[in-house]
């Protein structure tokens, strides 16, 4: 995977349906089990919807970064300028492409873009705290666990249908040098 020719670009409104499908495939349902980032054991329902993705694509302080290989959408992430730091979210890699270095390449490009476009000194993200494997992946890439948590939006089906009652988000932070 690391030798795959990737093209990075900013998403447009025309990309919204494909982006929703990519994010859903990486996190929810049986298709997500082909990769290692699935949340299918802790959440049912949707991960995102066309309105949420369109809002990111259309927001002037945000960028939806898209990675393509051979003309196919293989990964994406949301970046948002939050004045001094950037927020990283909605990160998805096609399940069939996971485990080969593509995620590392997308994350590195996101960090570069946040530094160069907005002068961001830090990257912030929130991860569901029970996702030990995913948190460990980010820690290996220089992100620090802060111990600061925020509640999971129980009852808001736009974020999925929880299968357990102990979900919360933990803030991870990385200095961008």
Secondary structure, DSSP 8 states (H G I E B T S, - for coil): -TTS--EEEE--GGGHHHHHHHHHHHHSTGGGGGSS---TTTEES-S--HHHHHHHHH-TTEEEEEEEETTEEEEEEEEEE-SSEEEEEEEEE-GGGTTSSHHHHHHHHHHHHHHHHH--SEEEEEEETT-HHHHHHHHHTT-EEEEEEEE--TT-GGG-EESSS--EEEEEEEE--
